[in-house]
Amino acid sequence: MSDALNWSGAAATARKFIEAWAADEPGGAVIGFDGNSIRFAIAGGVESLATLAPFTPKSVVRYASVTKHAFCAMVLAHPHLISLDDRLGDHLPELQEPMASVTVGRALDMSGGLPDTRECLSLLGLSVYTDTKSGPLLDFLARQTRLNYDAGAEVSYSNTGYRLVEAALERKGAFFRDFIRRAGATSNSVFDAPDVWNDAVIGLVPGYWKDKDTWQLSAAGLHISASGSMTGSAESLARWVQSLVIEEPRHSDVIDRAGLLAQLAAPRALADGRESGYGLGLRQTVIGDRVFTGHGGSHPGYKTYFLLDQEEKTGFVVVSNREDTNGNKIATECMAALLGLDLPVASPALADGLYVTETGPWWIEVKGSTVTYLDADDTVYEHEGEWVSSRSASSPMLLKMDGDAITGEIGHAPRRLLPAIDGPVDQALAGAWVSPEGARFEIDGDTLVMGVGPVRHRMKLTALGNGRYLFTLVDGPWTKRVCLNVLDQNRVELVLSRARMMEYRRAG
């Protein structure tokens, strides 16, 4: 097939996306490569709205969750320190059950049920801008006594496993920042991995998000962790993943590339033996009848993605310093153009509306071919017969209409969702509610009130039926729809896609 690779078509596809970025707006770069060379590198937009310097393939950005596969490479490189079969509690004895019994492998392959730290903080009313440190965050996690779901039962994206495994390795003297700087150098890549947003990084360009018609500088307060701390350029990332796909042998004392990509990309098994398409920091992408390997990354103001064809030893890298970039779409369409594959067809087969399970906090909203599950959006595509699929390894959905209901699987867990029943807010919920962590909100009529002083938010509650309500929380570049689920007359929980276990009790 190598002789038929359509690099001109792939480059034209990349250029189509790049040209949509105005010359005076934030931008990005797309690189295509094979096992021998960089086949094209296209950039557009600017790397700074202050200087209007053009974005180039050498512009340094935050890779965000693209970091994950590199951290997993570090884990595999230190078998004498940690094993995928180890319990997290073996290395972090302060963790409570059931978190302590989650294995390292499940913590990294998105099947551990670990609540995402950042989304937990959102449910406590802490902004994306709130400064947090690694030590207090670990103490916070050590106080938790619930998972999002039983380990091994589902697949749902969370960054917390990477935070915990990184903390375990640091206690043994192994630091990701040191590892990735050395390992990157073996592929002529310049990487860094700052702990916090405000750490100085050579060459790092600012990120931007759009507030209506105005570009805003991005920022974040969360201690970043090895779930998303890497920085570098499009060129550095391309050289790095190119070296993985061709198993470049140099400097095996730092990182042994022989078979490494296959280990990282290998499907992992759920507790019932079914395979997941999410491996160790890498996920499968299916185009036509071909399976590819890649991962994306998203920080406020930055988007990154790479996609690899292990068979042809080709790939694409996408980086940008603008929040609205869809790196997955760009890389997927470039790969399809390169190989002459048909792109999946988005399907509006599910009836529009809000749906919720008979009990519990699990809700979806359908708008055309977009399905929002617990506030996480995915496009669904034509599948077999009446079924639609998200074709996503990190947020898998397989759904169909069943009368007025929607049935199937979400995250590999069976779900039957019924049309939501709007209605008044139960007045028995009125009053103040407090979390063991000290957070507080009030319910006043049909409104949930959270925050203090000038950041006191009043958010309308929308009933879903049977003690479930949605409200919308706006936090800088993020807009989150939170489900309030009544557990009993004195307990409720707040639920997002990545954090489903934050409880509040009725105040005194």
Beta strands, then each sheet from edge to edge (+ up, - down):
strand 1: 28-33
strand 2: 38-44
strand 3: 60-62
strand 4: 208-211
strand 5: 214-217
strand 6: 231-233
strand 7: 268-269
strand 8: 275-276
strand 9: 283-287
strand 10: 290-299
strand 11: 302-309
strand 12: 314-320
strand 13: 353-357
strand 14: 363-367
strand 15: 370-373
strand 16: 376-379
strand 17: 381-382
strand 18: 388-389
strand 19: 397-402
strand 20: 405-410
strand 21: 413-419
strand 22: 431-434
strand 23: 440-444
strand 24: 447-450
strand 25: 457-460
strand 26: 462-465
strand 27: 468-475
strand 28: 478-488
strand 29: 491-495
strand 30: 502-506
sheet 1: 2+ 1- 12+ 11- 10+ 9-
sheet 2: 3+ 6-
sheet 3: 4+ 5-
sheet 4: 7+ 8-
sheet 5: 16+ 15- 14+ 13- 21+ 20- 19+ 18- 17+
sheet 6: 25+ 24- 23+ 22- 30+ 29- 28+ 27- 26+
end
